[in-house]
């Protein structure tokens, strides 16, 4: 596994077939893993950087609380 510290303090882990992002101060078990081939964007929010993903069928997801509750958010709108 290859690990790289990003400028925002997160750690990017790469292993064959997967990419993971670990937030500062969180344990490895909280790492958000993405399968290779999944498109993703890092969108800067008001306080955090959020991962927006699009799967093979085109469905987009965001890890922000707004998306968790409403299934819509400004981070996805920004990408579209």
mmCIF file of the N, C-alpha and C atoms, coordinates in Angstrom:
data_MODEL
# 
_entry.id   MODEL 
# 
loop_
_atom_site.group_PDB 
_atom_site.id 
_atom_site.type_symbol 
_atom_site.label_atom_id 
_atom_site.label_alt_id 
_atom_site.label_comp_id 
_atom_site.label_asym_id 
_atom_site.label_entity_id 
_atom_site.label_seq_id 
_atom_site.pdbx_PDB_ins_code 
_atom_site.Cartn_x 
_atom_site.Cartn_y 
_atom_site.Cartn_z 
_atom_site.occupancy 
_atom_site.B_iso_or_equiv 
_atom_site.pdbx_formal_charge 
_atom_site.auth_seq_id 
_atom_site.auth_comp_id 
_atom_site.auth_asym_id 
_atom_site.auth_atom_id 
_atom_site.pdbx_PDB_model_num 
ATOM 1   N N  . UNK A 1 1  ? 0.838   -1.166 0.000   1.00 0.00 ? 1  UNK A N  1 
ATOM 2   C CA . UNK A 1 1  ? 0.000   0.000  0.000   1.00 0.00 ? 1  UNK A CA 1 
ATOM 3   C C  . UNK A 1 1  ? 0.894   1.243  0.000   1.00 0.00 ? 1  UNK A C  1 
ATOM 4   N N  . UNK A 1 2  ? 0.510   2.226  -0.787  1.00 0.00 ? 2  UNK A N  1 
ATOM 5   C CA . UNK A 1 2  ? 1.232   3.488  -0.861  1.00 0.00 ? 2  UNK A CA 1 
ATOM 6   C C  . UNK A 1 2  ? 0.378   4.544  -0.176  1.00 0.00 ? 2  UNK A C  1 
ATOM 7   N N  . UNK A 1 3  ? 0.958   5.284  0.761   1.00 0.00 ? 3  UNK A N  1 
ATOM 8   C CA . UNK A 1 3  ? 0.243   6.335  1.481   1.00 0.00 ? 3  UNK A CA 1 
ATOM 9   C C  . UNK A 1 3  ? 0.917   7.676  1.230   1.00 0.00 ? 3  UNK A C  1 
ATOM 10  N N  . UNK A 1 4  ? 0.092   8.704  0.969   1.00 0.00 ? 4  UNK A N  1 
ATOM 11  C CA . UNK A 1 4  ? 0.589   10.043 0.702   1.00 0.00 ? 4  UNK A CA 1 
ATOM 12  C C  . UNK A 1 4  ? -0.224  11.037 1.526   1.00 0.00 ? 4  UNK A C  1 
ATOM 13  N N  . UNK A 1 5  ? 0.437   11.977 2.189   1.00 0.00 ? 5  UNK A N  1 
ATOM 14  C CA . UNK A 1 5  ? -0.263  13.024 2.925   1.00 0.00 ? 5  UNK A CA 1 
ATOM 15  C C  . UNK A 1 5  ? -0.571  14.163 1.961   1.00 0.00 ? 5  UNK A C  1 
ATOM 16  N N  . UNK A 1 6  ? -1.852  14.553 1.893   1.00 0.00 ? 6  UNK A N  1 
ATOM 17  C CA . UNK A 1 6  ? -2.294  15.626 1.007   1.00 0.00 ? 6  UNK A CA 1 
ATOM 18  C C  . UNK A 1 6  ? -2.134  16.981 1.692   1.00 0.00 ? 6  UNK A C  1 
ATOM 19  N N  . UNK A 1 7  ? -2.228  18.061 0.921   1.00 0.00 ? 7  UNK A N  1 
ATOM 20  C CA . UNK A 1 7  ? -2.022  19.411 1.458   1.00 0.00 ? 7  UNK A CA 1 
ATOM 21  C C  . UNK A 1 7  ? -3.048  19.800 2.520   1.00 0.00 ? 7  UNK A C  1 
ATOM 22  N N  . UNK A 1 8  ? -4.237  19.180 2.490   1.00 0.00 ? 8  UNK A N  1 
ATOM 23  C CA . UNK A 1 8  ? -5.266  19.516 3.481   1.00 0.00 ? 8  UNK A CA 1 
ATOM 24  C C  . UNK A 1 8  ? -5.173  18.645 4.737   1.00 0.00 ? 8  UNK A C  1 
ATOM 25  N N  . UNK A 1 9  ? -4.134  17.798 4.839   1.00 0.00 ? 9  UNK A N  1 
ATOM 26  C CA . UNK A 1 9  ? -3.917  16.983 6.015   1.00 0.00 ? 9  UNK A CA 1 
ATOM 27  C C  . UNK A 1 9  ? -4.455  15.567 5.920   1.00 0.00 ? 9  UNK A C  1 
ATOM 28  N N  . UNK A 1 10 ? -5.281  15.289 4.908   1.00 0.00 ? 10 UNK A N  1 
ATOM 29  C CA . UNK A 1 10 ? -5.800  13.935 4.735   1.00 0.00 ? 10 UNK A CA 1 
ATOM 30  C C  . UNK A 1 10 ? -4.698  13.025 4.206   1.00 0.00 ? 10 UNK A C  1 
ATOM 31  N N  . UNK A 1 11 ? -4.871  11.727 4.405   1.00 0.00 ? 11 UNK A N  1 
ATOM 32  C CA . UNK A 1 11 ? -3.915  10.748 3.896   1.00 0.00 ? 11 UNK A CA 1 
ATOM 33  C C  . UNK A 1 11 ? -4.599  9.949  2.791   1.00 0.00 ? 11 UNK A C  1 
ATOM 34  N N  . UNK A 1 12 ? -3.945  9.868  1.644   1.00 0.00 ? 12 UNK A N  1 
ATOM 35  C CA . UNK A 1 12 ? -4.463  9.099  0.510   1.00 0.00 ? 12 UNK A CA 1 
ATOM 36  C C  . UNK A 1 12 ? -3.732  7.763  0.491   1.00 0.00 ? 12 UNK A C  1 
ATOM 37  N N  . UNK A 1 13 ? -4.507  6.678  0.575   1.00 0.00 ? 13 UNK A N  1 
ATOM 38  C CA . UNK A 1 13 ? -3.952  5.329  0.545   1.00 0.00 ? 13 UNK A CA 1 
ATOM 39  C C  . UNK A 1 13 ? -4.280  4.707  -0.807  1.00 0.00 ? 13 UNK A C  1 
ATOM 40  N N  . UNK A 1 14 ? -3.302  4.082  -1.444  1.00 0.00 ? 14 UNK A N  1 
ATOM 41  C CA . UNK A 1 14 ? -3.523  3.423  -2.725  1.00 0.00 ? 14 UNK A CA 1 
ATOM 42  C C  . UNK A 1 14 ? -3.070  1.973  -2.628  1.00 0.00 ? 14 UNK A C  1 
ATOM 43  N N  . UNK A 1 15 ? -3.942  1.091  -3.059  1.00 0.00 ? 15 UNK A N  1 
ATOM 44  C CA . UNK A 1 15 ? -3.652  -0.323 -3.126  1.00 0.00 ? 15 UNK A CA 1 
ATOM 45  C C  . UNK A 1 15 ? -4.275  -0.819 -4.427  1.00 0.00 ? 15 UNK A C  1 
ATOM 46  N N  . UNK A 1 16 ? -3.811  -1.889 -5.028  1.00 0.00 ? 16 UNK A N  1 
ATOM 47  C CA . UNK A 1 16 ? -4.356  -2.316 -6.323  1.00 0.00 ? 16 UNK A CA 1 
ATOM 48  C C  . UNK A 1 16 ? -5.887  -2.436 -6.310  1.00 0.00 ? 16 UNK A C  1 
ATOM 49  N N  . UNK A 1 17 ? -6.514  -1.654 -7.172  1.00 0.00 ? 17 UNK A N  1 
ATOM 50  C CA . UNK A 1 17 ? -7.968  -1.689 -7.313  1.00 0.00 ? 17 UNK A CA 1 
ATOM 51  C C  . UNK A 1 17 ? -8.719  -0.736 -6.411  1.00 0.00 ? 17 UNK A C  1 
ATOM 52  N N  . UNK A 1 18 ? -8.059  -0.079 -5.462  1.00 0.00 ? 18 UNK A N  1 
ATOM 53  C CA . UNK A 1 18 ? -8.738  0.776  -4.493  1.00 0.00 ? 18 UNK A CA 1 
ATOM 54  C C  . UNK A 1 18 ? -7.922  2.029  -4.170  1.00 0.00 ? 18 UNK A C  1 
ATOM 55  N N  . UNK A 1 19 ? -8.650  3.118  -3.831  1.00 0.00 ? 19 UNK A N  1 
ATOM 56  C CA . UNK A 1 19 ? -8.052  4.356  -3.338  1.00 0.00 ? 19 UNK A CA 1 
ATOM 57  C C  . UNK A 1 19 ? -8.834  4.743  -2.092  1.00 0.00 ? 19 UNK A C  1 
ATOM 58  N N  . UNK A 1 20 ? -8.130  5.093  -1.003  1.00 0.00 ? 20 UNK A N  1 
ATOM 59  C CA . UNK A 1 20 ? -8.799  5.455  0.243   1.00 0.00 ? 20 UNK A CA 1 
ATOM 60  C C  . UNK A 1 20 ? -8.343  6.802  0.749   1.00 0.00 ? 20 UNK A C  1 
ATOM 61  N N  . UNK A 1 21 ? -9.278  7.543  1.374   1.00 0.00 ? 21 UNK A N  1 
ATOM 62  C CA . UNK A 1 21 ? -8.970  8.851  1.950   1.00 0.00 ? 21 UNK A CA 1 
ATOM 63  C C  . UNK A 1 21 ? -9.259  8.820  3.437   1.00 0.00 ? 21 UNK A C  1 
ATOM 64  N N  . UNK A 1 22 ? -8.244  9.132  4.232   1.00 0.00 ? 22 UNK A N  1 
ATOM 65  C CA . UNK A 1 22 ? -8.350  9.131  5.690   1.00 0.00 ? 22 UNK A CA 1 
ATOM 66  C C  . UNK A 1 22 ? -8.249  10.571 6.180   1.00 0.00 ? 22 UNK A C  1 
ATOM 67  N N  . UNK A 1 23 ? -9.254  11.036 6.926   1.00 0.00 ? 23 UNK A N  1 
ATOM 68  C CA . UNK A 1 23 ? -9.254  12.393 7.458   1.00 0.00 ? 23 UNK A CA 1 
ATOM 69  C C  . UNK A 1 23 ? -8.267  12.526 8.605   1.00 0.00 ? 23 UNK A C  1 
ATOM 70  N N  . UNK A 1 24 ? -7.723  13.737 8.817   1.00 0.00 ? 24 UNK A N  1 
ATOM 71  C CA . UNK A 1 24 ? -6.755  13.939 9.900   1.00 0.00 ? 24 UNK A CA 1 
ATOM 72  C C  . UNK A 1 24 ? -7.364  13.580 11.258  1.00 0.00 ? 24 UNK A C  1 
ATOM 73  N N  . UNK A 1 25 ? -6.596  12.896 12.084  1.00 0.00 ? 25 UNK A N  1 
ATOM 74  C CA . UNK A 1 25 ? -7.028  12.558 13.424  1.00 0.00 ? 25 UNK A CA 1 
ATOM 75  C C  . UNK A 1 25 ? -7.980  11.383 13.523  1.00 0.00 ? 25 UNK A C  1 
ATOM 76  N N  . UNK A 1 26 ? -8.367  10.796 12.388  1.00 0.00 ? 26 UNK A N  1 
ATOM 77  C CA . UNK A 1 26 ? -9.270  9.647  12.402  1.00 0.00 ? 26 UNK A CA 1 
ATOM 78  C C  . UNK A 1 26 ? -8.472  8.361  12.227  1.00 0.00 ? 26 UNK A C  1 
ATOM 79  N N  . UNK A 1 27 ? -8.953  7.253  12.798  1.00 0.00 ? 27 UNK A N  1 
ATOM 80  C CA . UNK A 1 27 ? -8.248  5.987  12.631  1.00 0.00 ? 27 UNK A CA 1 
ATOM 81  C C  . UNK A 1 27 ? -8.415  5.441  11.213  1.00 0.00 ? 27 UNK A C  1 
ATOM 82  N N  . UNK A 1 28 ? -7.568  4.508  10.856  1.00 0.00 ? 28 UNK A N  1 
ATOM 83  C CA . UNK A 1 28 ? -7.601  3.883  9.530   1.00 0.00 ? 28 UNK A CA 1 
ATOM 84  C C  . UNK A 1 28 ? -8.961  3.236  9.249   1.00 0.00 ? 28 UNK A C  1 
ATOM 85  N N  . UNK A 1 29 ? -9.669  2.796  10.279  1.00 0.00 ? 29 UNK A N  1 
ATOM 86  C CA . UNK A 1 29 ? -10.971 2.146  10.083  1.00 0.00 ? 29 UNK A CA 1 
ATOM 87  C C  . UNK A 1 29 ? -12.022 3.100  9.549   1.00 0.00 ? 29 UNK A C  1 
ATOM 88  N N  . UNK A 1 30 ? -11.801 4.405  9.642   1.00 0.00 ? 30 UNK A N  1 
ATOM 89  C CA . UNK A 1 30 ? -12.752 5.406  9.131   1.00 0.00 ? 30 UNK A CA 1 
ATOM 90  C C  . UNK A 1 30 ? -12.416 5.847  7.707   1.00 0.00 ? 30 UNK A C  1 
ATOM 91  N N  . UNK A 1 31 ? -11.410 5.237  7.095   1.00 0.00 ? 31 UNK A N  1 
ATOM 92  C CA . UNK A 1 31 ? -11.002 5.598  5.741   1.00 0.00 ? 31 UNK A CA 1 
ATOM 93  C C  . UNK A 1 31 ? -12.136 5.341  4.759   1.00 0.00 ? 31 UNK A C  1 
ATOM 94  N N  . UNK A 1 32 ? -12.356 6.288  3.842   1.00 0.00 ? 32 UNK A N  1 
ATOM 95  C CA . UNK A 1 32 ? -13.380 6.145  2.805   1.00 0.00 ? 32 UNK A CA 1 
ATOM 96  C C  . UNK A 1 32 ? -12.706 5.546  1.572   1.00 0.00 ? 32 UNK A C  1 
ATOM 97  N N  . UNK A 1 33 ? -13.085 4.330  1.215   1.00 0.00 ? 33 UNK A N  1 
ATOM 98  C CA . UNK A 1 33 ? -12.459 3.601  0.113   1.00 0.00 ? 33 UNK A CA 1 
ATOM 99  C C  . UNK A 1 33 ? -13.303 3.695  -1.142  1.00 0.00 ? 33 UNK A C  1 
ATOM 100 N N  . UNK A 1 34 ? -12.641 3.907  -2.281  1.00 0.00 ? 34 UNK A N  1 
ATOM 101 C CA . UNK A 1 34 ? -13.287 3.965  -3.591  1.00 0.00 ? 34 UNK A CA 1 
ATOM 102 C C  . UNK A 1 34 ? -12.646 2.923  -4.501  1.00 0.00 ? 34 UNK A C  1 
ATOM 103 N N  . UNK A 1 35 ? -13.462 2.224  -5.242  1.00 0.00 ? 35 UNK A N  1 
ATOM 104 C CA . UNK A 1 35 ? -12.958 1.229  -6.183  1.00 0.00 ? 35 UNK A CA 1 
ATOM 105 C C  . UNK A 1 35 ? -12.408 1.948  -7.409  1.00 0.00 ? 35 UNK A C  1 
ATOM 106 N N  . UNK A 1 36 ? -11.314 1.434  -7.964  1.00 0.00 ? 36 UNK A N  1 
ATOM 107 C CA . UNK A 1 36 ? -10.782 2.016  -9.199  1.00 0.00 ? 36 UNK A CA 1 
ATOM 108 C C  . UNK A 1 36 ? -11.872 2.034  -10.255 1.00 0.00 ? 36 UNK A C  1 
ATOM 109 N N  . UNK A 1 37 ? -11.918 3.088  -11.047 1.00 0.00 ? 37 UNK A N  1 
ATOM 110 C CA . UNK A 1 37 ? -12.924 3.215  -12.088 1.00 0.00 ? 37 UNK A CA 1 
ATOM 111 C C  . UNK A 1 37 ? -14.097 4.075  -11.662 1.00 0.00 ? 37 UNK A C  1 
ATOM 112 N N  . UNK A 1 38 ? -14.247 4.312  -10.358 1.00 0.00 ? 38 UNK A N  1 
ATOM 113 C CA . UNK A 1 38 ? -15.297 5.208  -9.876  1.00 0.00 ? 38 UNK A CA 1 
ATOM 114 C C  . UNK A 1 38 ? -14.759 6.626  -10.014 1.00 0.00 ? 38 UNK A C  1 
ATOM 115 N N  . UNK A 1 39 ? -15.535 7.473  -10.684 1.00 0.00 ? 39 UNK A N  1 
ATOM 116 C CA . UNK A 1 39 ? -15.109 8.858  -10.834 1.00 0.00 ? 39 UNK A CA 1 
ATOM 117 C C  . UNK A 1 39 ? -15.361 9.583  -9.529  1.00 0.00 ? 39 UNK A C  1 
ATOM 118 N N  . UNK A 1 40 ? -14.428 10.440 -9.132  1.00 0.00 ? 40 UNK A N  1 
ATOM 119 C CA . UNK A 1 40 ? -14.618 11.206 -7.910  1.00 0.00 ? 40 UNK A CA 1 
ATOM 120 C C  . UNK A 1 40 ? -13.992 12.592 -8.042  1.00 0.00 ? 40 UNK A C  1 
ATOM 121 N N  . UNK A 1 41 ? -14.541 13.516 -7.272  1.00 0.00 ? 41 UNK A N  1 
ATOM 122 C CA . UNK A 1 41 ? -14.057 14.880 -7.218  1.00 0.00 ? 41 UNK A CA 1 
ATOM 123 C C  . UNK A 1 41 ? -13.912 15.270 -5.761  1.00 0.00 ? 41 UNK A C  1 
ATOM 124 N N  . UNK A 1 42 ? -12.943 16.081 -5.478  1.00 0.00 ? 42 UNK A N  1 
ATOM 125 C CA . UNK A 1 42 ? -12.788 16.648 -4.148  1.00 0.00 ? 42 UNK A CA 1 
ATOM 126 C C  . UNK A 1 42 ? -13.310 18.081 -4.232  1.00 0.00 ? 42 UNK A C  1 
ATOM 127 N N  . UNK A 1 43 ? -14.390 18.373 -3.497  1.00 0.00 ? 43 UNK A N  1 
ATOM 128 C CA . UNK A 1 43 ? -15.027 19.681 -3.556  1.00 0.00 ? 43 UNK A CA 1 
ATOM 129 C C  . UNK A 1 43 ? -14.847 20.373 -2.218  1.00 0.00 ? 43 UNK A C  1 
ATOM 130 N N  . UNK A 1 44 ? -14.304 21.572 -2.243  1.00 0.00 ? 44 UNK A N  1 
ATOM 131 C CA . UNK A 1 44 ? -14.094 22.313 -1.006  1.00 0.00 ? 44 UNK A CA 1 
ATOM 132 C C  . UNK A 1 44 ? -15.410 22.939 -0.577  1.00 0.00 ? 44 UNK A C  1 
ATOM 133 N N  . UNK A 1 45 ? -15.843 22.599 0.621   1.00 0.00 ? 45 UNK A N  1 
ATOM 134 C CA . UNK A 1 45 ? -17.047 23.173 1.208   1.00 0.00 ? 45 UNK A CA 1 
ATOM 135 C C  . UNK A 1 45 ? -16.677 24.347 2.090   1.00 0.00 ? 45 UNK A C  1 
ATOM 136 N N  . UNK A 1 46 ? -17.620 24.817 2.895   1.00 0.00 ? 46 UNK A N  1 
ATOM 137 C CA . UNK A 1 46 ? -17.372 25.939 3.788   1.00 0.00 ? 46 UNK A CA 1 
ATOM 138 C C  . UNK A 1 46 ? -16.287 25.608 4.804   1.00 0.00 ? 46 UNK A C  1 
ATOM 139 N N  . UNK A 1 47 ? -16.360 24.391 5.391   1.00 0.00 ? 47 UNK A N  1 
ATOM 140 C CA . UNK A 1 47 ? -15.400 24.014 6.431   1.00 0.00 ? 47 UNK A CA 1 
ATOM 141 C C  . UNK A 1 47 ? -14.561 22.793 6.077   1.00 0.00 ? 47 UNK A C  1 
ATOM 142 N N  . UNK A 1 48 ? -15.025 21.944 5.178   1.00 0.00 ? 48 UNK A N  1 
ATOM 143 C CA . UNK A 1 48 ? -14.360 20.669 4.892   1.00 0.00 ? 48 UNK A CA 1 
ATOM 144 C C  . UNK A 1 48 ? -14.183 20.467 3.399   1.00 0.00 ? 48 UNK A C  1 
ATOM 145 N N  . UNK A 1 49 ? -13.429 19.442 3.058   1.00 0.00 ? 49 UNK A N  1 
ATOM 146 C CA . UNK A 1 49 ? -13.328 18.979 1.669   1.00 0.00 ? 49 UNK A CA 1 
ATOM 147 C C  . UNK A 1 49 ? -14.164 17.707 1.589   1.00 0.00 ? 49 UNK A C  1 
ATOM 148 N N  . UNK A 1 50 ? -15.094 17.661 0.623   1.00 0.00 ? 50 UNK A N  1 
ATOM 149 C CA . UNK A 1 50 ? -16.006 16.528 0.495   1.00 0.00 ? 50 UNK A CA 1 
ATOM 150 C C  . UNK A 1 50 ? -15.685 15.734 -0.759  1.00 0.00 ? 50 UNK A C  1 
ATOM 151 N N  . UNK A 1 51 ? -15.892 14.429 -0.692  1.00 0.00 ? 51 UNK A N  1 
ATOM 152 C CA . UNK A 1 51 ? -15.740 13.567 -1.854  1.00 0.00 ? 51 UNK A CA 1 
ATOM 153 C C  . UNK A 1 51 ? -17.099 13.403 -2.525  1.00 0.00 ? 51 UNK A C  1 
ATOM 154 N N  . UNK A 1 52 ? -17.155 13.736 -3.789  1.00 0.00 ? 52 UNK A N  1 
ATOM 155 C CA . UNK A 1 52 ? -18.342 13.499 -4.602  1.00 0.00 ? 52 UNK A CA 1 
ATOM 156 C C  . UNK A 1 52 ? -17.972 12.384 -5.560  1.00 0.00 ? 52 UNK A C  1 
ATOM 157 N N  . UNK A 1 53 ? -18.792 11.340 -5.611  1.00 0.00 ? 53 UNK A N  1 
ATOM 158 C CA . UNK A 1 53 ? -18.498 10.190 -6.461  1.00 0.00 ? 53 UNK A CA 1 
ATOM 159 C C  . UNK A 1 53 ? -19.605 9.963  -7.479  1.00 0.00 ? 53 UNK A C  1 
ATOM 160 N N  . UNK A 1 54 ? -19.232 9.348  -8.606  1.00 0.00 ? 54 UNK A N  1 
ATOM 161 C CA . UNK A 1 54 ? -20.218 8.922  -9.604  1.00 0.00 ? 54 UNK A CA 1 
ATOM 162 C C  . UNK A 1 54 ? -19.899 7.479  -9.949  1.00 0.00 ? 54 UNK A C  1 
ATOM 163 N N  . UNK A 1 55 ? -20.892 6.600  -9.770  1.00 0.00 ? 55 UNK A N  1 
ATOM 164 C CA . UNK A 1 55 ? -20.657 5.180  -10.038 1.00 0.00 ? 55 UNK A CA 1 
ATOM 165 C C  . UNK A 1 55 ? -20.850 4.878  -11.524 1.00 0.00 ? 55 UNK A C  1 
ATOM 166 N N  . UNK A 1 56 ? -20.701 3.638  -11.907 1.00 0.00 ? 56 UNK A N  1 
ATOM 167 C CA . UNK A 1 56 ? -20.777 3.228  -13.314 1.00 0.00 ? 56 UNK A CA 1 
ATOM 168 C C  . UNK A 1 56 ? -22.129 3.527  -13.945 1.00 0.00 ? 56 UNK A C  1 
ATOM 169 N N  . UNK A 1 57 ? -23.196 3.529  -13.150 1.00 0.00 ? 57 UNK A N  1 
ATOM 170 C CA . UNK A 1 57 ? -24.531 3.806  -13.697 1.00 0.00 ? 57 UNK A CA 1 
ATOM 171 C C  . UNK A 1 57 ? -24.826 5.304  -13.757 1.00 0.00 ? 57 UNK A C  1 
ATOM 172 N N  . UNK A 1 58 ? -23.901 6.142  -13.273 1.00 0.00 ? 58 UNK A N  1 
ATOM 173 C CA . UNK A 1 58 ? -24.060 7.583  -13.367 1.00 0.00 ? 58 UNK A CA 1 
ATOM 174 C C  . UNK A 1 58 ? -24.633 8.238  -12.120 1.00 0.00 ? 58 UNK A C  1 
ATOM 175 N N  . UNK A 1 59 ? -24.956 7.466  -11.090 1.00 0.00 ? 59 UNK A N  1 
ATOM 176 C CA . UNK A 1 59 ? -25.517 8.029  -9.863  1.00 0.00 ? 59 UNK A CA 1 
ATOM 177 C C  . UNK A 1 59 ? -24.422 8.744  -9.083  1.00 0.00 ? 59 UNK A C  1 
ATOM 178 N N  . UNK A 1 60 ? -24.725 9.968  -8.625  1.00 0.00 ? 60 UNK A N  1 
ATOM 179 C CA . UNK A 1 60 ? -23.752 10.757 -7.881  1.00 0.00 ? 60 UNK A CA 1 
ATOM 180 C C  . UNK A 1 60 ? -24.093 10.760 -6.405  1.00 0.00 ? 60 UNK A C  1 
ATOM 181 N N  . UNK A 1 61 ? -23.046 10.743 -5.573  1.00 0.00 ? 61 UNK A N  1 
ATOM 182 C CA . UNK A 1 61 ? -23.172 10.780 -4.123  1.00 0.00 ? 61 UNK A CA 1 
ATOM 183 C C  . UNK A 1 61 ? -22.166 11.765 -3.558  1.00 0.00 ? 61 UNK A C  1 
ATOM 184 N N  . UNK A 1 62 ? -22.533 12.356 -2.416  1.00 0.00 ? 62 UNK A N  1 
ATOM 185 C CA . UNK A 1 62 ? -21.630 13.249 -1.699  1.00 0.00 ? 62 UNK A CA 1 
ATOM 186 C C  . UNK A 1 62 ? -21.626 12.818 -0.241  1.00 0.00 ? 62 UNK A C  1 
ATOM 187 N N  . UNK A 1 63 ? -20.513 13.041 0.439   1.00 0.00 ? 63 UNK A N  1 
ATOM 188 C CA . UNK A 1 63 ? -20.418 12.623 1.833   1.00 0.00 ? 63 UNK A CA 1 
ATOM 189 C C  . UNK A 1 63 ? -20.867 13.700 2.817   1.00 0.00 ? 63 UNK A C  1 
ATOM 190 N N  . UNK A 1 64 ? -21.411 14.830 2.329   1.00 0.00 ? 64 UNK A N  1 
ATOM 191 C CA . UNK A 1 64 ? -21.839 15.895 3.238   1.00 0.00 ? 64 UNK A CA 1 
ATOM 192 C C  . UNK A 1 64 ? -23.182 15.551 3.895   1.00 0.00 ? 64 UNK A C  1 
ATOM 193 N N  . UNK A 1 65 ? -23.462 16.230 4.998   1.00 0.00 ? 65 UNK A N  1 
ATOM 194 C CA . UNK A 1 65 ? -24.709 15.975 5.728   1.00 0.00 ? 65 UNK A CA 1 
ATOM 195 C C  . UNK A 1 65 ? -25.936 16.375 4.918   1.00 0.00 ? 65 UNK A C  1 
ATOM 196 N N  . UNK A 1 66 ? -25.837 17.435 4.122   1.00 0.00 ? 66 UNK A N  1 
ATOM 197 C CA . UNK A 1 66 ? -26.966 17.857 3.286   1.00 0.00 ? 66 UNK A CA 1 
ATOM 198 C C  . UNK A 1 66 ? -27.402 16.750 2.343   1.00 0.00 ? 66 UNK A C  1 
ATOM 199 N N  . UNK A 1 67 ? -26.448 16.064 1.725   1.00 0.00 ? 67 UNK A N  1 
ATOM 200 C CA . UNK A 1 67 ? -26.783 14.970 0.821   1.00 0.00 ? 67 UNK A CA 1 
ATOM 201 C C  . UNK A 1 67 ? -27.366 13.788 1.586   1.00 0.00 ? 67 UNK A C  1 
ATOM 202 N N  . UNK A 1 68 ? -26.842 13.530 2.786   1.00 0.00 ? 68 UNK A N  1 
ATOM 203 C CA . UNK A 1 68 ? -27.362 12.411 3.579   1.00 0.00 ? 68 UNK A CA 1 
ATOM 204 C C  . UNK A 1 68 ? -28.851 12.585 3.891   1.00 0.00 ? 68 UNK A C  1 
ATOM 205 N N  . UNK A 1 69 ? -29.271 13.824 4.144   1.00 0.00 ? 69 UNK A N  1 
ATOM 206 C CA . UNK A 1 69 ? -30.663 14.071 4.511   1.00 0.00 ? 69 UNK A CA 1 
ATOM 207 C C  . UNK A 1 69 ? -31.569 14.314 3.305   1.00 0.00 ? 69 UNK A C  1 
ATOM 208 N N  . UNK A 1 70 ? -31.100 15.089 2.306   1.00 0.00 ? 70 UNK A N  1 
ATOM 209 C CA . UNK A 1 70 ? -31.965 15.502 1.194   1.00 0.00 ? 70 UNK A CA 1 
ATOM 210 C C  . UNK A 1 70 ? -31.675 14.803 -0.128  1.00 0.00 ? 70 UNK A C  1 
ATOM 211 N N  . UNK A 1 71 ? -30.568 14.086 -0.222  1.00 0.00 ? 71 UNK A N  1 
ATOM 212 C CA . UNK A 1 71 ? -30.130 13.438 -1.467  1.00 0.00 ? 71 UNK A CA 1 
ATOM 213 C C  . UNK A 1 71 ? -29.845 14.464 -2.564  1.00 0.00 ? 71 UNK A C  1 
ATOM 214 N N  . UNK A 1 72 ? -29.594 15.719 -2.161  1.00 0.00 ? 72 UNK A N  1 
ATOM 215 C CA . UNK A 1 72 ? -29.170 16.799 -3.049  1.00 0.00 ? 72 UNK A CA 1 
ATOM 216 C C  . UNK A 1 72 ? -28.207 17.670 -2.256  1.00 0.00 ? 72 UNK A C  1 
ATOM 217 N N  . UNK A 1 73 ? -27.259 18.285 -2.934  1.00 0.00 ? 73 UNK A N  1 
ATOM 218 C CA . UNK A 1 73 ? -26.382 19.226 -2.245  1.00 0.00 ? 73 UNK A CA 1 
ATOM 219 C C  . UNK A 1 73 ? -25.699 20.146 -3.247  1.00 0.00 ? 73 UNK A C  1 
ATOM 220 N N  . UNK A 1 74 ? -25.149 21.225 -2.723  1.00 0.00 ? 74 UNK A N  1 
ATOM 221 C CA . UNK A 1 74 ? -24.490 22.218 -3.575  1.00 0.00 ? 74 UNK A CA 1 
ATOM 222 C C  . UNK A 1 74 ? -23.180 21.698 -4.148  1.00 0.00 ? 74 UNK A C  1 
ATOM 223 N N  . UNK A 1 75 ? -22.587 20.706 -3.520  1.00 0.00 ? 75 UNK A N  1 
ATOM 224 C CA . UNK A 1 75 ? -21.319 20.170 -4.019  1.00 0.00 ? 75 UNK A CA 1 
ATOM 225 C C  . UNK A 1 75 ? -21.515 19.423 -5.328  1.00 0.00 ? 75 UNK A C  1 
ATOM 226 N N  . UNK A 1 76 ? -22.606 18.656 -5.428  1.00 0.00 ? 76 UNK A N  1 
ATOM 227 C CA . UNK A 1 76 ? -22.933 17.956 -6.684  1.00 0.00 ? 76 UNK A CA 1 
ATOM 228 C C  . UNK A 1 76 ? -23.341 18.969 -7.738  1.00 0.00 ? 76 UNK A C  1 
ATOM 229 N N  . UNK A 1 77 ? -24.133 19.977 -7.353  1.00 0.00 ? 77 UNK A N  1 
ATOM 230 C CA . UNK A 1 77 ? -24.536 21.017 -8.293  1.00 0.00 ? 77 UNK A CA 1 
ATOM 231 C C  . UNK A 1 77 ? -23.322 21.738 -8.863  1.00 0.00 ? 77 UNK A C  1 
ATOM 232 N N  . UNK A 1 78 ? -22.320 21.949 -8.040  1.00 0.00 ? 78 UNK A N  1 
ATOM 233 C CA . UNK A 1 78 ? -21.096 22.617 -8.485  1.00 0.00 ? 78 UNK A CA 1 
ATOM 234 C C  . UNK A 1 78 ? -20.388 21.811 -9.576  1.00 0.00 ? 78 UNK A C  1 
ATOM 235 N N  . UNK A 1 79 ? -20.404 20.497 -9.454  1.00 0.00 ? 79 UNK A N  1 
ATOM 236 C CA . UNK A 1 79 ? -19.756 19.653 -10.449 1.00 0.00 ? 79 UNK A CA 1 
ATOM 237 C C  . UNK A 1 79 ? -20.562 19.597 -11.742 1.00 0.00 ? 79 UNK A C  1 
ATOM 238 N N  . UNK A 1 80 ? -21.875 19.497 -11.594 1.00 0.00 ? 80 UNK A N  1 
ATOM 239 C CA . UNK A 1 80 ? -22.726 19.428 -12.784 1.00 0.00 ? 80 UNK A CA 1 
ATOM 240 C C  . UNK A 1 80 ? -22.697 20.721 -13.535 1.00 0.00 ? 80 UNK A C  1 
# 
